[in-house]
Amino acid sequence: MNRNCLRNQDKTEVVHDWFRSFAPVFITFSVAIGFITRIILLFVPPTVVGFTVAEWAKIFLLGFVNDIAFSVLALAPALLIHATLNDAKYRKPLSVIIGAALLAFTVYSFLPSNIFTEYGSVVPAIARSLSALLLCGFCLRLFIPGIRKGWCKVGLLLTMGLYILLMIVNAVSECVFWNEFGLRYNFIAVDYLVYTNEVFGNIMESYPVIPMFLGVLLVAVIICWKLFRNKAFGNAGNGGAIPFLATFVIYALLFMGSFFWLRFSYRNLQSGNNYATELQCNGCWNFLEAYSSSTLEYDRFYQMLPADEASALKLALCNQVTEPSYSVTEPVEVTGQDGSAVTSADSVTVANSNGTQIIRDTVPAIKKNIVVIAVESLSADFLSAYGNEDGITPNLDTLIEKSLVFDNLYAAGNRSVRGLEALTLCLPPSAGESLIKRPGNTGLFSTGTVLRANGYTTSFIYGGDSYFDNMRTYFSGNGFEIIDKTSYPKEDITFANIWGTCDEDSYRVALKEFDKKAESGTPFHAIIFTISNHRPYTFPEGKITYDGEIKSRSAAVKYTDFTIGQFLAQASRKPWFANTVFVIVADHCASSAGKTSIPVDKYHIPAIVYSPGFIRPRRVEKLCSQIDLMPTVFSLLHFSYDSKFYGQDILAPEYNQRAFMATYQDLGYYSDDVLTILSPVRRVQQFDVTLTEPWHHTETPKVAQADSLVKEAQAFYQTVNLSPLAKE
């Protein structure tokens, strides 16, 4: 009995001697990797701004402390793994309990429907393989005691190697993520994990993943072997180990201290320079914070107004005035169904009733088809009209001269679901996750509601699989027919990457659908959501000429422009073309990275309304939002309806010029040359926005807060986040 106890004690000492040695080596290596990563991120795009001395100090000093703190947290699995290496778990009844648990987990992983199958791609296979490996390994060690010692040594070596490999892989991944988004990990990274097939496929098609991984693996193996040979992780049998209880208590205290420090640092030690704020953070902790805040309780995290004041101010700002009604007096030239000139002067009355706008037009509705092309990642600065000198959008540049164009329109967010939400629900962005991805998002009052009430059919056409980002549930649940890659005729698919078919294929399918709908004599509305301007930037060969790297954003933009021009040319030969309004708008910009968390320039998108012979070409310079685009189109068509939209008719004289733009947590309100940002922990920032050159602005912290604009921002975001979703 005494010998057995001594053997178990020695084994426990060996384990904890290993952990004592492993912990400082891991922390040192982790901090070194973090330092090197920051250096790289500091001097690669999109980091293009300078830093003050104080910001430099915070980047490296806070970064150093944050990396140490996260390294302490990351040691938890190592402690738990190696604390269980003694033989106690192989004795009854513990062995039976562990064996049964592993067997149950293995059986569960092989079930046709489980939590792993929801993630798709290789995740179920990994879960099944891991569960089977754990079960078999435990059984072998249980029934063949002689292999336990060697198994432990291999396990220690593999654990060391896995830690080192993951640190290096994470550093490379952070560099890639920074290059794409100008941020450390945020909820975009969390969100993408749900769609492993598309995301991993996108990565595989965009980067030389296999050579990169093999290189990283080789480096990790060399480092691990060197450390192991040099006994950097301790020498079994030397004794002097701290007893397990003391080790656990000390680590638990360090763990809690690190946890609370990271939360405090992330939420309170922000810099006025967003790049500096991101660089001083630990990327992995950012990921965990984002994971825990996909939805935010607005009343807990944001500064608020009294409910009555917020509601009244929102009504006034949405032209929902308390007076009985107002009339539109600004003429907007269009051509009526009979070819005669029609203006909106004195034709529209707007009244408020219980938060609903009652819009009545004395001119009969003009029921033209409405085709919205939501273009993936089309920043305004890709177009020559907004300063681009590369000539990559010749078709759009020409189209601008023939269209009603809103030159000063801004995207509501930096994700596709935010753009689609703005175009269909016409609401400011919600805090946390988009409404499209939330439960209870069906049967909402949307643009489709208005159009179907006017006799329209409504459809959503997408070259990818609409399950992505919950688009299928959202659009089908709100009355839209879904036409996506899964329903495209095989003969219409000529090129596809991991995201879906090329834009030409989507337009080909759309033309056929419109031909069928036109034959029925029923007006139709369709949203065509494009794909080709998304990484990996691949598209059919021979369609465009481009001097630079063909697999690049600029080349993809040129191809996107080519397909839009081709689609409109083909549509112009259709009998339904003259009776159609085309709306071309981006879902969001190509990048949202900037010195502030919401750089105004990075939300500027083109918005073009094209209907030759119907809508007079015109450039509108009013500041406006993506949520206003469809209500403006409805006004041009003289629709009468009861509106629950926050979006307004841009062309109305009473229109309140403002724009909404948001990340997952930061809610921006741009009005009167001031950007107001509402953030969690009831934080409010304001920036003076100054035009420095055509279509380019600078943002400087506002010295004296403009309280009236803060209240306006609060009124909009508070009401949209706390009010029940408007149902049809």
C-alpha positions, 0 to 999 in steps of 0.5 A: 500500500505504501509503495503504491502511494509513493508511486502515485505521489511520484507520478503526481510530482512529475506531472506538476514538475512538468507544468511548473516548467511548461508554464513560464516557457509557454508564456515567454513564447506566447508573449514573443509571438504576440510582440512579433505579430504587433510589429508586423501589423504595425507596418502592413496595410491597412495600418496607414496612420501614425501614432503618438508617443502615448499610443506607442506606449499603450500598444506595447506595454498594454499589449505585453500585459494583455498577452501575459494575461491571456497566456495564463488563461490558455494554460488551463487545458494543460493543467487539467490534462496533466493533472489527470495523468496519475493511475487513479482514473483507471481504478473502479468506479472512476474508470467505469464512469470515464469509460461510459462518458467517452462511449456516450460522447462517441455514440453522440458524435456519430448520430446523424443530427448533433451539435457538430453537424450544425457547423458542417464541413469537416467539423463532424468528421473531426468530432467523430475521429477525436471521440473515437481516438479518446475512447480507444486510447482510454480502453488500451491504457485501461486494459494494457497497463504497460503502455501507460508510461510511454503513452504519458510521454507521448501525450506530454510531447504532443501537448507541447507541440499542439500549444506551439503550433496553435500559437504560430497558426494564430499569429499567421491567421491574425495577420491574414484577418488584419489584412482583410478587415484592419482589425484583430479578431471580432464577431466577423471571425465568430460569425464565420465559424458557423459556415466552415465550408464556405469560409475554409473553402474561401481561405483555401482558394485565396491563399497558399494554405497547404505550403503555409501550414507545412511551413508553420508545422515544420517550425513548430516541430523544430521548436518543440523538439529543441525545447524537449531535447534541452529539457526546457519543460522539466526533468521527470523525477527531480522532485521538489514539485509544489503539491497539487493543491498549492499549484491549483490555488496559485494558478486559480488566483492568477487565472481570475486576475488575468480574466478580470484584467482582460475584461477591464482592459478591453472595455475601458482602456480604449484609445482615440485611434482605433488602430492603436486600440486594436493593436494593444489588445490580445486577438484571442481575447477579442475573439472570446469577447466577440463570441459573448456579445453577438447580441447586446441588451441595449438597455444594459450596455448603452446610454439611454433617454427616457422612453417617452422622450426617445419616442417623440424625438424619433417621430419628429426626426422621421417626419412623423410630426404631430401635426395632422399632415404635411405635403411634399412640395419639391417637384420630382420629374418622372414620366407617367404610364401614359408618357405624360410628365408627372411631378410629385408637387402637392401630391403627397400627404403624410400623417402620423398615427401611433408611430405609423406613417400614413402616406397618401399620394393623389397620383395613381401608383405607377407599377413598374417592375423594380430590380435591385442589384445588391453588389458585393463590397462595392465601395464608392471610391472604386468608381471614377465618379468618386475619384478613382483613376484606374478606370475599372468601372466604365459601365457604372461610370456611364450609367451614372450619367443616365440615372438618378444618383445619390452621391452622398449615401452611406451603408448601414454596416460592414456585413452583407446581412446589414446591407440586405436588412437596410434595403428590405426593413429600412431600419437603422442597424441593431446592436449586436447581430443583424435582425436577419440572423436573429430568431423571430425575423419572419412576417416582418413589415418590409419592402416586400410587404408594401410591394405585395400589397400593390400586386407585385411578386417578390423574389431573392436571387443569389448565386450562393447557397442562401442558408448562409447568414440565415438568408433563406429563413429570413427572405422566405419567411418574409414572402420572398421566393428564393432562387439560389445556387441550389435551384439554378438549372445546371446548364446555367452554371458556367463558373463557380467558386466556394461562395457560388456561381459567377455574376453572369450566371446569376444574371442569366437566371434572373433574365429567364425568371423575369421573362416568365414573370412578365408573361403573367402580366404581374409586376415583379420585384427582385433582389439580385445579390452578387458574389464575384466581388468577394474573396477569392476574387475568381471569375471566368477567364477572358471576360475582362482585360486587366494589367495587374494581378488578375486574382485581386479586388480591383480585377473582381470589381472590373468583372463585376462592372462588366457583368452589370453592363452586360446584364443591362444591355441584355435586359434592354432588349426585353419587352419588360425593360421599359417598364422596369426601375433598376436600383444598383447599390452596394451591400457595404464597402470593401473595407471598414478599417480606419483610425476610428471604429467607424470611418465615414469614408469606409461606409460611402457606397454608390446608389444608382436608380436607372429607368430611361424614359421614366426617371430624369437623370440627376445627381442628389447631394443630400446626406442620406442612408441605405435605409432611405433608398427603397422608400424614395423609390416608392415615392417616385412610383407614387405608392400610397401605403402605411409605413413602419420604416425609419427610412424616408423619401430623400427627395422630400423637402422635409427630409432630415439629412443623416446617415446610420453606420454601425459595427457589431457594437458601435452605433454611428449617427452622422449628421451636421458634419458630426459623427456620434458613436454610441458604444457599450458601457454607455460610452459616447464619442463624437467626431467633427467630420471635415471634407479634406478633398473630394469624397474624403474626410477626416475625423477629429475628436469633438472638443465640446459634445453636441448634446442634441446630436447625441439625443438624436442618435439615442432616439433612433437606436433606442427605439429600434433596439427596444421596440418589438419588431414591426410585423406585417 
